Amino acid sequence: MTPEHVHSSGAVPGPAVLLAAAALLAVACYLLAATRLRHRGDIWPYARDLCFASGGAALASAAVVTPPGGPFTAHMARHLVVGMAAPLLLVLARPLTLALRVLPPGRRRRALLAAAHSRPAAWLVFPPLAALLDVGGLWVLYRTPLWSASHDRPLLQAAVHFHVLAAGLLFTFAVCRLDPVRRRWGPAWRGAALLGAGAAHAALAKSLYAAPPYGTGFAPADLHTGARLMYYGGDLVELALAVVLAVQWYTAGGRALARSRRRSGAATVPAAARADPPHPPGARPASGCHPYECDRERRVREGHNPQGSHIGQRISMR
Amino acid sequence: MTQPAPHPAAPPSRPPLRPRRSLAVCALIGAALMAAVDEIVFHQLLNWHHFYDRSTPPIGLLSDGLLHTAELLGLVAGFVLHADMRRRGTLSPAHARAGLFLGLGAFQLFDGIVDHKVLRIHQIRYGADLLPYDLAWNGLGLALLGVGAVLAVRAGRTSGPPGRPGPSKPPEPSR
C-alpha cells in the first residue's frame, strides 16, 4: 500500500483492494442500519450518515489512489487519511450506538454489549493508553528498522497499515467518547491524552523533517514536504478533536445549568411552591418545562428514540 | 400591579462575577492567539522562522511540540470557557481585557526568551543581525505585559474586592 509498492507492481495490490472493499461494505451496512432505524420511527441524524459515508470513502480512496507528490509525501498523506481523518469521521457517526440499536434483542446484541462493557475494552479506551498505542506505534514505525523491513514483506506491511487504522480508530474513539462503553473518562483525562499525543506527533513530524526514517533515503525536498504535511495535517485533526471535546463539555454544562436554574426557580416561587409540600430534590419543578418533556427533548436531540419505549416503536411500525 | 414586582420565574439574583477566572481564561486566549499569530505570520506568511533548525536540541523539539499542541487546545478551551462564563453571567469584562493583554505579552516574551534564546528552537530571522529583531520582539512583549498589568490594576480598583463593579451597589449576599 505504500506508493513504492503501487508504483513497482503497476497493478493495485491485494490488501489495498480488500481494505477498500471492507470500507465500502461497512458504509453500506451503516446506511442500511440507519434506514431501518428511521423506518422504525427512531431519529438518527442524516449528518451521521454523511460522516460515516465520507469516512469510508476517504479510507477506500486512500487505499487505492496514490496521492500526488514524492513517495514520502504520498505516504504521509495516506497516513493522515487512514490514521487520523477517516477514523474521526467514522467515530463521529457513532457506529457502536447504531449497531446496539438496530440489532434485535438476542444473542448477537448481548454479545456486542458484553464486548463493549468488558474489562479489556475499558482498559483499551483509557485515553492515555490509546494515545500511547497510536503515537507510540508511529514512533516505532519511523524510528526503528520496522519500516524498511516492511518494504519487501507485504504481510508485515498490511499489518502495519492495519495497526495505523485500528490505533487511530481507538484513539479517536477514546477521546470523543460518543459511544456507550464501560468506563467514561472525563474531559480532563481525554484532553490530557490529546495534548500528549499531539505533542509526540508534532515532535515526530519535526524530527522527520531533519532525519529520514531508519534505513530509507528520500529526497530532502520530499522529506520536508512530507514532514510539514504530517505536522499541519495532524494539527487540523487535533483541532477537530478538541472542538468535539469542547462542544461536549459546553452542552453538558448547559444542561446542568438549565437544571439548576429550574430547581432554584422552583425553590424561590413564593406562593405556589409554599402551598405544596416540599419537593424532594429532583422532583418536578414548579416552573420551567416538565422533566419528562425536557428529558424527551434531550433524547430526541441526541438522536434517541422519541417514542421512548419499544411499545411505541411497534405501534409506529404497524 | 403598579409596581413591577420581580417575576417569580426570573432568576432571583445574578451570580457574582468571577474576576480571577475571567482574567485567567482570557490570558489563556491571549497566549494561544499570540502563538497562532506567530505561527501564521512569521512561519507561514513571512517565512522568517525556520520550520526546524538543525541546532535544536531534542528537549527543544519536545517542548516545541508540547507548546504547539497546547496552543491549539488552549485556543479551543479558552473560547469555550469564555462562552461558558458569558452564559452564566460571571464574566468581568475589565478583567477579561487585562487578561487578554497579559496573555499576549507573556507568550511573546516567553517565545522571545525561552524558545529563541534558551532552547534555540529557531531564530526570528536568518542571515541578518539578530539584535534589533530580538529587542523589538521582547520589547513588544514587555509593552503588552505592561498594558495588561495597568488594565489589571485598574480593573481591580474599579470593581473592588470580589463583587460587582461600581462601589455604589451594596455587596450582594453570597449564595
Interface residues (C-beta under 8 A of the other chain):
Chain A: G191 L194 L195 G198 A199 A200 H201 A202 A203 K206 S207 Y209 A210 H224 A227 R228 Y231 D235 E238 L239 A242 V243 L245 A246 V247 W249 Y250 G253 G254 L257 R261 S264 G265 T268 V269 P270 S287 G288
Chain B: P8 A9 P11 P12 F51 Y52 R54 T56 L61 L62 D64 G65 L66 H68 T69 A70 L72 L73 V76 A77 F79 V80 A83 D84 R87 R88
